Amino acid sequence: MNPIYKKIPVLIHNGRPVCESLIIVEYVDEVWKGKASLLPSHPCDRAQARFWADFIDKKLEGFARKIWSTKGEEQQAAKIGFINCLKTLEEGALGDKPYFGGDNFGFLDVALLGHYSWFYTYEKFGKFSIEADCPKLMAWGKRCMERDSVSKSLADPIKVYESVLLWQKLRGQE
């Protein structure tokens, strides 16, 4: 557990902790340089990928959590904010490319994929369809799921939903 924020994930490598999801991804990319890099090679492209990853981490995440943890007007506002963030990502970063990095799966794909297994939960609680609003983004997610490295590591969307229902029940928030 992160000793400062008391959160997960934490990667322990050679006995030393590396905290926070995106920092862990960058760390892995730097430590195992001999493998295909997740970050683009050009500095400007790397900066853009980091910008969009920060957007996902700071802006999208805030709306996403409120879709399943609030009700009424607050939930409705979160749903609208979430869809607007996805549209911004779809239009501003993905476009017509197969992956955010173009033909190559990379850093920004990893940054957003953590949410992909939650899309079903967001849709059920928010009563909306991500595919209706962001078809390119859903096609991207399905394309990513064709990769063994993704499909074998992401949580099952139904289990995520059931876990949230259980969490709410345990907290008396049904």
C-alpha positions in Angstrom: 0.0 0.0 0.0 1.2 3.5 -0.8 2.6 4.8 2.5 1.5 8.4 1.8 -2.0 8.1 0.3 -2.8 4.6 1.7 -3.9 3.4 -1.7 -3.0 0.7 -4.1 -1.4 -0.2 -6.5 2.1 -0.4 -5.4 4.8 -2.2 -7.3 7.7 -3.7 -5.2 10.8 -4.1 -7.4 14.1 -5.1 -5.9 12.6 -4.4 -2.5 11.7 -0.8 -3.3 8.1 0.5 -3.7 6.9 2.3 -6.8 3.4 3.9 -6.3 0.5 5.1 -8.5 -0.7 3.4 -11.6 0.7 5.7 -14.3 4.0 6.1 -12.5 4.3 2.3 -12.3 3.6 2.0 -16.1 6.4 4.6 -16.8 8.7 2.8 -14.4 8.2 -0.6 -16.1 8.7 1.1 -19.5 12.0 2.6 -18.3 13.4 -0.5 -16.5 12.7 -3.0 -19.3 13.9 -0.8 -22.2 14.8 -3.8 -24.3 11.1 -4.6 -24.9 8.7 -2.6 -27.0 8.3 0.8 -25.4 4.9 2.0 -24.2 5.7 5.6 -24.5 6.3 7.2 -27.9 9.9 7.8 -29.0 9.5 11.5 -29.9 9.6 13.9 -26.8 6.5 15.9 -28.0 4.5 12.7 -28.5 5.6 11.5 -25.1 4.4 14.8 -23.6 1.1 14.5 -25.3 0.6 10.9 -24.1 1.4 12.1 -20.5 -1.0 15.0 -20.9 -3.9 12.7 -21.9 -3.0 10.2 -19.2 -3.2 13.0 -16.6 -6.5 14.0 -18.1 -7.8 10.5 -17.6 -6.4 10.2 -14.1 -7.6 13.6 -12.8 -10.7 14.5 -14.8 -12.3 11.3 -16.1 -11.7 9.4 -12.8 -13.5 12.0 -10.7 -16.7 11.8 -12.9 -16.5 8.0 -13.2 -16.5 7.3 -9.5 -19.5 9.6 -8.9 -21.6 7.7 -11.5 -21.8 4.7 -9.2 -21.3 6.3 -5.8 -23.9 9.1 -6.0 -27.5 9.6 -7.0 -29.8 12.2 -8.4 -28.5 15.5 -9.8 -24.9 14.7 -8.7 -24.9 11.4 -10.6 -26.5 13.0 -13.6 -23.8 15.8 -13.7 -21.1 13.1 -13.3 -22.6 11.1 -16.2 -22.6 14.1 -18.4 -19.0 15.1 -17.4 -17.8 11.5 -17.9 -19.3 11.2 -21.4 -17.9 14.6 -22.3 -14.4 13.5 -21.2 -14.8 10.3 -23.3 -15.8 12.3 -26.3 -12.8 14.6 -25.8 -10.5 11.6 -25.7 -12.2 10.1 -28.7 -11.9 13.2 -30.8 -8.7 14.7 -29.4 -6.5 11.7 -28.9 -7.9 8.6 -30.6 -9.4 9.9 -33.8 -9.5 7.2 -36.5 -6.4 5.4 -35.2 -6.6 1.8 -34.0 -4.8 2.8 -30.8 -4.1 6.1 -29.1 -0.5 5.7 -30.2 -1.5 5.1 -33.8 -0.7 1.5 -35.0 1.0 0.7 -31.7 -0.6 -0.2 -28.4 1.0 2.1 -25.8 1.0 4.2 -22.7 -2.3 6.0 -23.2 -4.1 2.7 -24.1 -2.9 1.3 -20.7 -4.0 4.5 -18.9 -7.6 4.2 -20.1 -7.9 0.4 -20.1 -8.4 0.3 -16.4 -11.7 2.1 -17.0 -12.8 -0.3 -19.8 -13.7 -3.1 -17.4 -15.7 -0.6 -15.4 -17.7 0.7 -18.5 -20.5 -1.8 -17.8 -20.8 -0.6 -14.2 -20.9 3.0 -15.3 -23.6 2.2 -17.9 -25.7 0.2 -15.4 -25.6 2.9 -12.7 -25.9 5.8 -15.0 -28.4 4.3 -17.4 -26.6 5.2 -20.6 -24.7 3.6 -23.4 -21.0 4.5 -24.0 -21.2 2.9 -27.4 -24.0 5.2 -28.4 -22.0 8.3 -27.5 -18.5 7.1 -28.3 -18.5 4.3 -30.9 -14.8 4.7 -31.8 -13.8 4.4 -28.2 -15.8 1.2 -27.8 -14.3 -0.2 -31.0 -10.9 0.7 -29.5 -11.7 -1.2 -26.3 -12.9 -4.3 -28.2 -9.7 -4.1 -30.3 -7.6 -3.9 -27.1 -9.5 -6.9 -25.7 -8.3 -9.0 -28.6 -4.8 -8.7 -27.2 -3.9 -11.6 -24.8 -2.0 -9.2 -22.6 -5.2 -7.2 -22.1 -7.9 -9.8 -22.0 -6.0 -11.9 -19.5 -5.3 -9.0 -17.1 -8.5 -6.9 -17.0 -11.2 -7.7 -14.5 -14.5 -9.2 -15.8 -17.0 -6.3 -16.2 -19.8 -8.3 -14.6 -17.6 -9.1 -11.5 -16.7 -5.4 -11.2 -20.4 -4.5 -11.2 -21.2 -7.2 -8.7 -18.3 -6.0 -6.5 -19.7 -2.5 -6.5 -23.1 -3.7 -5.6 -21.7 -5.6 -2.7 -19.5 -2.7 -1.6 -22.7 -0.5 -1.6 -24.6 -3.0 0.4 -21.9 -3.3 3.0 -21.8 0.5 3.3 -25.6 0.7 3.5 -25.8 2.6 0.2 -28.2 0.4 -1.8 
